Amino acid sequence: MKNYLLSMTVLLLLSFSCLANELAIAPDDVISDYIELCNSYAIEENIEENQLNEYLLNCVNDELTANGYEKIEKLDKN
């Protein structure tokens, strides 16, 4: 009985870990909001123009993952 309960517990934990790895794709408006937020951070931190795009991408991805979304590979230039 102990082995059965242990096996079921392990299977349950594996199921939850698989579900937890599936992150949602953020809607465009959420990404835009994070870009604005990160841009304000960049201004406060005096990020140089030649480092701005990399800074924004990293910042946006930090916000996305902190809120359960998938990272993005690049920022849209719209």
N, CA, C and O atoms as CSV, one atom per row, in Angstrom:
chain,resi,resn,atom,element,x,y,z
A,1,MET,N,N,0.829,-1.193,0.000
A,1,MET,CA,C,0.000,0.000,0.000
A,1,MET,C,C,0.872,1.256,0.000
A,1,MET,O,O,0.557,2.234,-0.678
A,2,LYS,N,N,1.982,1.226,0.771
A,2,LYS,CA,C,2.869,2.386,0.800
A,2,LYS,C,C,3.468,2.648,-0.574
A,2,LYS,O,O,3.579,3.796,-1.003
A,3,ASN,N,N,3.855,1.575,-1.264
A,3,ASN,CA,C,4.428,1.733,-2.600
A,3,ASN,C,C,3.416,2.313,-3.579
A,3,ASN,O,O,3.762,3.134,-4.429
A,4,TYR,N,N,2.175,1.885,-3.455
A,4,TYR,CA,C,1.121,2.402,-4.312
A,4,TYR,C,C,0.924,3.896,-4.074
A,4,TYR,O,O,0.848,4.667,-5.031
A,5,LEU,N,N,0.843,4.309,-2.830
A,5,LEU,CA,C,0.663,5.723,-2.502
A,5,LEU,C,C,1.862,6.548,-2.956
A,5,LEU,O,O,1.703,7.658,-3.465
A,6,LEU,N,N,3.047,6.006,-2.772
A,6,LEU,CA,C,4.250,6.709,-3.213
A,6,LEU,C,C,4.258,6.860,-4.726
A,6,LEU,O,O,4.581,7.928,-5.247
A,7,SER,N,N,3.904,5.797,-5.427
A,7,SER,CA,C,3.850,5.849,-6.895
A,7,SER,C,C,2.830,6.875,-7.383
A,7,SER,O,O,3.094,7.644,-8.307
A,8,MET,N,N,1.668,6.872,-6.748
A,8,MET,CA,C,0.626,7.825,-7.145
A,8,MET,C,C,1.060,9.257,-6.862
A,8,MET,O,O,0.774,10.159,-7.650
A,9,THR,N,N,1.736,9.471,-5.761
A,9,THR,CA,C,2.222,10.808,-5.420
A,9,THR,C,C,3.242,11.281,-6.438
A,9,THR,O,O,3.198,12.434,-6.867
A,10,VAL,N,N,4.153,10.414,-6.828
A,10,VAL,CA,C,5.171,10.767,-7.821
A,10,VAL,C,C,4.507,11.090,-9.155
A,10,VAL,O,O,4.860,12.076,-9.803
A,11,LEU,N,N,3.553,10.268,-9.565
A,11,LEU,CA,C,2.854,10.536,-10.825
A,11,LEU,C,C,2.101,11.859,-10.788
A,11,LEU,O,O,2.093,12.598,-11.773
A,12,LEU,N,N,1.480,12.156,-9.679
A,12,LEU,CA,C,0.757,13.410,-9.530
A,12,LEU,C,C,1.700,14.603,-9.605
A,12,LEU,O,O,1.395,15.595,-10.267
A,13,LEU,N,N,2.831,14.514,-8.939
A,13,LEU,CA,C,3.809,15.599,-8.978
A,13,LEU,C,C,4.375,15.791,-10.376
A,13,LEU,O,O,4.582,16.924,-10.811
A,14,LEU,N,N,4.626,14.702,-11.079
A,14,LEU,CA,C,5.109,14.807,-12.459
A,14,LEU,C,C,4.073,15.463,-13.359
A,14,LEU,O,O,4.419,16.255,-14.236
A,15,SER,N,N,2.816,15.139,-13.148
A,15,SER,CA,C,1.743,15.747,-13.940
A,15,SER,C,C,1.689,17.246,-13.728
A,15,SER,O,O,1.562,18.011,-14.684
A,16,PHE,N,N,1.785,17.670,-12.466
A,16,PHE,CA,C,1.757,19.099,-12.171
A,16,PHE,C,C,2.979,19.808,-12.736
A,16,PHE,O,O,2.865,20.937,-13.212
A,17,SER,N,N,4.127,19.181,-12.695
A,17,SER,CA,C,5.330,19.830,-13.213
A,17,SER,C,C,5.251,19.992,-14.721
A,17,SER,O,O,5.740,20.984,-15.261
A,18,CYS,N,N,4.646,19.038,-15.405
A,18,CYS,CA,C,4.471,19.162,-16.855
A,18,CYS,C,C,3.521,20.297,-17.191
A,18,CYS,O,O,3.759,21.053,-18.133
A,19,LEU,N,N,2.450,20.418,-16.430
A,19,LEU,CA,C,1.494,21.499,-16.658
A,19,LEU,C,C,2.116,22.858,-16.344
A,19,LEU,O,O,1.827,23.845,-17.021
A,20,ALA,N,N,2.953,22.912,-15.339
A,20,ALA,CA,C,3.561,24.166,-14.935
A,20,ALA,C,C,4.545,24.676,-15.980
A,20,ALA,O,O,4.806,25.878,-16.043
A,21,ASN,N,N,5.094,23.787,-16.800
A,21,ASN,CA,C,6.057,24.197,-17.816
A,21,ASN,C,C,5.390,24.781,-19.054
A,21,ASN,O,O,6.074,25.366,-19.893
A,22,GLU,N,N,4.096,24.642,-19.188
A,22,GLU,CA,C,3.376,25.172,-20.336
A,22,GLU,C,C,2.927,26.589,-20.025
A,22,GLU,O,O,1.945,26.795,-19.313
A,23,LEU,N,N,3.646,27.559,-20.559
A,23,LEU,CA,C,3.333,28.966,-20.301
A,23,LEU,C,C,2.445,29.510,-21.408
A,23,LEU,O,O,2.517,29.072,-22.556
A,24,ALA,N,N,1.623,30.455,-21.049
A,24,ALA,CA,C,0.721,31.087,-22.012
A,24,ALA,C,C,1.481,32.109,-22.857
A,24,ALA,O,O,2.486,32.672,-22.422
A,25,ILE,N,N,0.990,32.331,-24.045
A,25,ILE,CA,C,1.532,33.386,-24.908
A,25,ILE,C,C,0.831,34.683,-24.533
A,25,ILE,O,O,-0.398,34.751,-24.498
A,26,ALA,N,N,1.617,35.698,-24.255
A,26,ALA,CA,C,1.055,36.975,-23.811
A,26,ALA,C,C,0.357,37.685,-24.962
A,26,ALA,O,O,0.856,37.685,-26.087
A,27,PRO,N,N,-0.793,38.289,-24.687
A,27,PRO,CA,C,-1.465,39.112,-25.699
A,27,PRO,C,C,-0.608,40.335,-26.055
A,27,PRO,O,O,0.215,40.774,-25.252
A,28,ASP,N,N,-0.802,40.868,-27.236
A,28,ASP,CA,C,-0.026,42.020,-27.703
A,28,ASP,C,C,-0.123,43.219,-26.767
A,28,ASP,O,O,0.862,43.927,-26.560
A,29,ASP,N,N,-1.310,43.450,-26.199
A,29,ASP,CA,C,-1.456,44.609,-25.320
A,29,ASP,C,C,-0.652,44.440,-24.029
A,29,ASP,O,O,-0.167,45.425,-23.472
A,30,VAL,N,N,-0.511,43.220,-23.555
A,30,VAL,CA,C,0.308,42.968,-22.364
A,30,VAL,C,C,1.769,43.248,-22.691
A,30,VAL,O,O,2.477,43.887,-21.912
A,31,ILE,N,N,2.213,42.771,-23.838
A,31,ILE,CA,C,3.602,43.012,-24.251
A,31,ILE,C,C,3.847,44.510,-24.404
A,31,ILE,O,O,4.886,45.014,-23.977
A,32,SER,N,N,2.912,45.215,-25.002
A,32,SER,CA,C,3.054,46.670,-25.157
A,32,SER,C,C,3.152,47.371,-23.808
A,32,SER,O,O,3.948,48.293,-23.631
A,33,ASP,N,N,2.339,46.927,-22.868
A,33,ASP,CA,C,2.396,47.515,-21.523
A,33,ASP,C,C,3.760,47.278,-20.880
A,33,ASP,O,O,4.312,48.172,-20.239
A,34,TYR,N,N,4.299,46.081,-21.052
A,34,TYR,CA,C,5.613,45.775,-20.480
A,34,TYR,C,C,6.721,46.566,-21.179
A,34,TYR,O,O,7.695,46.964,-20.539
A,35,ILE,N,N,6.580,46.793,-22.465
A,35,ILE,CA,C,7.569,47.605,-23.182
A,35,ILE,C,C,7.569,49.026,-22.626
A,35,ILE,O,O,8.629,49.605,-22.388
A,36,GLU,N,N,6.384,49.581,-22.423
A,36,GLU,CA,C,6.289,50.930,-21.840
A,36,GLU,C,C,6.901,50.974,-20.446
A,36,GLU,O,O,7.659,51.887,-20.120
A,37,LEU,N,N,6.567,49.978,-19.623
A,37,LEU,CA,C,7.105,49.902,-18.281
A,37,LEU,C,C,8.632,49.814,-18.308
A,37,LEU,O,O,9.314,50.538,-17.583
A,38,CYS,N,N,9.153,48.933,-19.137
A,38,CYS,CA,C,10.603,48.740,-19.220
A,38,CYS,C,C,11.295,49.961,-19.816
A,38,CYS,O,O,12.431,50.270,-19.455
A,39,ASN,N,N,10.621,50.648,-20.717
A,39,ASN,CA,C,11.191,51.871,-21.271
A,39,ASN,C,C,11.336,52.928,-20.184
A,39,ASN,O,O,12.317,53.671,-20.163
A,40,SER,N,N,10.365,52.997,-19.286
A,40,SER,CA,C,10.480,53.953,-18.177
A,40,SER,C,C,11.624,53.560,-17.240
A,40,SER,O,O,12.325,54.423,-16.711
A,41,TYR,N,N,11.808,52.255,-17.040
A,41,TYR,CA,C,12.953,51.793,-16.247
A,41,TYR,C,C,14.269,52.191,-16.921
A,41,TYR,O,O,15.213,52.618,-16.257
A,42,ALA,N,N,14.316,52.047,-18.240
A,42,ALA,CA,C,15.534,52.368,-18.988
A,42,ALA,C,C,15.881,53.845,-18.852
A,42,ALA,O,O,17.051,54.207,-18.730
A,43,ILE,N,N,14.866,54.690,-18.875
A,43,ILE,CA,C,15.091,56.131,-18.706
A,43,ILE,C,C,15.629,56.413,-17.311
A,43,ILE,O,O,16.588,57.168,-17.148
A,44,GLU,N,N,15.006,55.801,-16.303
A,44,GLU,CA,C,15.458,55.989,-14.922
A,44,GLU,C,C,16.897,55.517,-14.722
A,44,GLU,O,O,17.656,56.120,-13.963
A,45,GLU,N,N,17.264,54.434,-15.411
A,45,GLU,CA,C,18.590,53.848,-15.246
A,45,GLU,C,C,19.610,54.395,-16.248
A,45,GLU,O,O,20.751,53.935,-16.290
A,46,ASN,N,N,19.196,55.379,-17.053
A,46,ASN,CA,C,20.079,56.004,-18.047
A,46,ASN,C,C,20.750,54.983,-18.964
A,46,ASN,O,O,21.960,55.031,-19.183
A,47,ILE,N,N,19.951,54.066,-19.493
A,47,ILE,CA,C,20.462,53.062,-20.422
A,47,ILE,C,C,20.817,53.753,-21.738
A,47,ILE,O,O,20.025,54.522,-22.283
A,48,GLU,N,N,22.012,53.469,-22.235
A,48,GLU,CA,C,22.466,54.091,-23.485
A,48,GLU,C,C,21.705,53.525,-24.678
A,48,GLU,O,O,21.238,52.386,-24.658
A,49,GLU,N,N,21.592,54.346,-25.711
A,49,GLU,CA,C,20.822,53.994,-26.908
A,49,GLU,C,C,21.290,52.673,-27.529
A,49,GLU,O,O,20.472,51.865,-27.968
A,50,ASN,N,N,22.606,52.460,-27.563
A,50,ASN,CA,C,23.119,51.247,-28.198
A,50,ASN,C,C,22.843,49.986,-27.376
A,50,ASN,O,O,23.035,48.879,-27.879
A,51,GLN,N,N,22.403,50.125,-26.137
A,51,GLN,CA,C,22.070,48.990,-25.279
A,51,GLN,C,C,20.570,48.874,-25.011
A,51,GLN,O,O,20.117,47.943,-24.345
A,52,LEU,N,N,19.815,49.824,-25.535
A,52,LEU,CA,C,18.397,49.906,-25.208
A,52,LEU,C,C,17.597,48.693,-25.665
A,52,LEU,O,O,16.801,48.161,-24.891
A,53,ASN,N,N,17.787,48.245,-26.896
A,53,ASN,CA,C,16.991,47.133,-27.412
A,53,ASN,C,C,17.210,45.858,-26.594
A,53,ASN,O,O,16.254,45.164,-26.248
A,54,GLU,N,N,18.471,45.555,-26.288
A,54,GLU,CA,C,18.772,44.373,-25.483
A,54,GLU,C,C,18.197,44.507,-24.074
A,54,GLU,O,O,17.652,43.551,-23.522
A,55,TYR,N,N,18.325,45.694,-23.505
A,55,TYR,CA,C,17.774,45.953,-22.163
A,55,TYR,C,C,16.259,45.745,-22.164
A,55,TYR,O,O,15.723,45.071,-21.283
A,56,LEU,N,N,15.571,46.320,-23.148
A,56,LEU,CA,C,14.113,46.202,-23.206
A,56,LEU,C,C,13.674,44.749,-23.369
A,56,LEU,O,O,12.736,44.303,-22.709
A,57,LEU,N,N,14.349,44.015,-24.245
A,57,LEU,CA,C,13.996,42.611,-24.453
A,57,LEU,C,C,14.160,41.814,-23.172
A,57,LEU,O,O,13.278,41.036,-22.807
A,58,ASN,N,N,15.279,41.998,-22.487
A,58,ASN,CA,C,15.505,41.280,-21.225
A,58,ASN,C,C,14.478,41.672,-20.168
A,58,ASN,O,O,13.954,40.818,-19.453
A,59,CYS,N,N,14.200,42.951,-20.076
A,59,CYS,CA,C,13.238,43.444,-19.089
A,59,CYS,C,C,11.839,42.906,-19.372
A,59,CYS,O,O,11.158,42.427,-18.466
A,60,VAL,N,N,11.415,42.986,-20.626
A,60,VAL,CA,C,10.089,42.489,-21.008
A,60,VAL,C,C,9.990,40.993,-20.716
A,60,VAL,O,O,8.982,40.531,-20.182
A,61,ASN,N,N,11.020,40.241,-21.059
A,61,ASN,CA,C,11.003,38.804,-20.793
A,61,ASN,C,C,10.965,38.506,-19.300
A,61,ASN,O,O,10.315,37.550,-18.877
A,62,ASP,N,N,11.646,39.305,-18.506
A,62,ASP,CA,C,11.569,39.140,-17.051
A,62,ASP,C,C,10.137,39.342,-16.564
A,62,ASP,O,O,9.640,38.568,-15.745
A,63,GLU,N,N,9.479,40.377,-17.067
A,63,GLU,CA,C,8.086,40.649,-16.683
A,63,GLU,C,C,7.155,39.535,-17.154
A,63,GLU,O,O,6.264,39.106,-16.421
A,64,LEU,N,N,7.369,39.079,-18.372
A,64,LEU,CA,C,6.519,38.016,-18.915
A,64,LEU,C,C,6.622,36.742,-18.083
A,64,LEU,O,O,5.606,36.174,-17.682
A,65,THR,N,N,7.844,36.298,-17.826
A,65,THR,CA,C,8.011,35.047,-17.078
A,65,THR,C,C,7.540,35.190,-15.634
A,65,THR,O,O,7.036,34.232,-15.048
A,66,ALA,N,N,7.699,36.362,-15.068
A,66,ALA,CA,C,7.236,36.581,-13.698
A,66,ALA,C,C,5.716,36.504,-13.605
A,66,ALA,O,O,5.164,36.259,-12.532
A,67,ASN,N,N,5.046,36.715,-14.732
A,67,ASN,CA,C,3.589,36.705,-14.748
A,67,ASN,C,C,3.008,35.506,-15.495
A,67,ASN,O,O,1.838,35.515,-15.880
A,68,GLY,N,N,3.830,34.473,-15.699
A,68,GLY,CA,C,3.332,33.221,-16.257
A,68,GLY,C,C,3.218,33.153,-17.761
A,68,GLY,O,O,2.509,32.297,-18.291
A,69,TYR,N,N,3.910,34.048,-18.465
A,69,TYR,CA,C,3.877,34.039,-19.925
A,69,TYR,C,C,5.202,33.525,-20.500
A,69,TYR,O,O,6.233,33.527,-19.829
A,70,GLU,N,N,5.143,33.089,-21.753
A,70,GLU,CA,C,6.345,32.679,-22.479
A,70,GLU,C,C,7.185,33.898,-22.805
A,70,GLU,O,O,6.668,35.004,-22.962
A,71,LYS,N,N,8.502,33.678,-22.903
A,71,LYS,CA,C,9.385,34.742,-23.349
A,71,LYS,C,C,9.170,35.005,-24.825
A,71,LYS,O,O,8.661,34.153,-25.553
A,72,ILE,N,N,9.563,36.192,-25.262
A,72,ILE,CA,C,9.530,36.520,-26.682
A,72,ILE,C,C,10.975,36.549,-27.188
A,72,ILE,O,O,11.907,36.724,-26.403
A,73,GLU,N,N,11.155,36.379,-28.490
A,73,GLU,CA,C,12.493,36.337,-29.065
A,73,GLU,C,C,12.982,37.703,-29.504
A,73,GLU,O,O,14.184,37.970,-29.505
A,74,LYS,N,N,12.040,38.578,-29.880
A,74,LYS,CA,C,12.425,39.931,-30.312
A,74,LYS,C,C,11.267,40.872,-30.089
A,74,LYS,O,O,10.111,40.466,-29.962
A,75,LEU,N,N,11.621,42.156,-30.047
A,75,LEU,CA,C,10.605,43.186,-29.908
A,75,LEU,C,C,10.132,43.618,-31.281
A,75,LEU,O,O,10.943,43.799,-32.189
A,76,ASP,N,N,8.829,43.785,-31.442
A,76,ASP,CA,C,8.297,44.303,-32.708
A,76,ASP,C,C,8.615,45.775,-32.815
A,76,ASP,O,O,8.575,46.500,-31.821
A,77,LYS,N,N,8.923,46.210,-33.987
A,77,LYS,CA,C,9.260,47.618,-34.236
A,77,LYS,C,C,8.070,48.411,-34.724
A,77,LYS,O,O,8.251,49.396,-35.440
A,78,ASN,N,N,6.843,48.018,-34.360
A,78,ASN,CA,C,5.642,48.728,-34.824
A,78,ASN,C,C,5.495,50.058,-34.170
A,78,ASN,O,O,4.539,50.781,-34.450
